[in-house]
Amino acid sequence: MNEADIFENAVFNQLSQYGDITFYNKRNTKEIDFILNQKIAFDAKLTGSWQYVRNLMKTTKKLGMERGYIISREYREEKRIISPHFLS
């Protein structure tokens, strides 16, 4: 398991406490790591960026979801990027 896999697993463990978790993968071209209760999309990244946010929001909009966030292990002060200090 690499660093990104470990981070993604930790995020899954935390999010799963809040409801049902699913994912989205369209033929390996578009992906959402976690969808919480079919309403909120999350992608786990070691380092979040506005490009990741933009791509996630395009996909969530196509799927009829209005909210999406990048969970970044590295702190980023950008809109829609969450940095979980509890994983540090």
VENHUKA-V432023 format. One record per residue. N is the residue number from 0. PSI is psi as a letter, one per 40 degrees, with the letter a starting at -180 (NA if undefined). D_FIRST is the distance of its C-alpha to the first C-alpha in whole Angstrom. Layout:
N,PSI,D_FIRST ; N,PSI,D_FIRST
This chain:
0,h,0 ; 1,i,4 ; 2,d,7 ; 3,d,8 ; 4,d,6 ; 5,d,7 ; 6,d,10 ; 7,d,11 ; 8,d,10 ; 9,d,12 ; 10,d,15 ; 11,d,15 ; 12,d,16 ; 13,d,19 ; 14,d,20 ; 15,e,20 ; 16,e,23 ; 17,e,25 ; 18,a,26 ; 19,h,24 ; 20,h,21 ; 21,a,21 ; 22,i,20 ; 23,h,21 ; 24,h,21 ; 25,g,24 ; 26,f,23 ; 27,f,20 ; 28,d,23 ; 29,h,22 ; 30,i,20 ; 31,h,20 ; 32,d,17 ; 33,h,19 ; 34,h,23 ; 35,h,24 ; 36,f,27 ; 37,f,28 ; 38,d,29 ; 39,h,27 ; 40,i,24 ; 41,h,21 ; 42,h,18 ; 43,h,15 ; 44,i,15 ; 45,d,14 ; 46,h,18 ; 47,i,20 ; 48,i,23 ; 49,d,27 ; 50,d,26 ; 51,d,23 ; 52,d,25 ; 53,d,28 ; 54,d,26 ; 55,d,25 ; 56,d,28 ; 57,d,29 ; 58,d,27 ; 59,d,28 ; 60,d,32 ; 61,d,32 ; 62,e,30 ; 63,e,33 ; 64,i,31 ; 65,d,32 ; 66,h,30 ; 67,i,26 ; 68,i,24 ; 69,h,21 ; 70,h,19 ; 71,h,18 ; 72,d,17 ; 73,h,19 ; 74,h,23 ; 75,h,25 ; 76,g,28 ; 77,i,29 ; 78,h,30 ; 79,e,27 ; 80,h,24 ; 81,h,23 ; 82,h,22 ; 83,g,21 ; 84,d,22 ; 85,e,21 ; 86,e,17 ; 87,NA,18
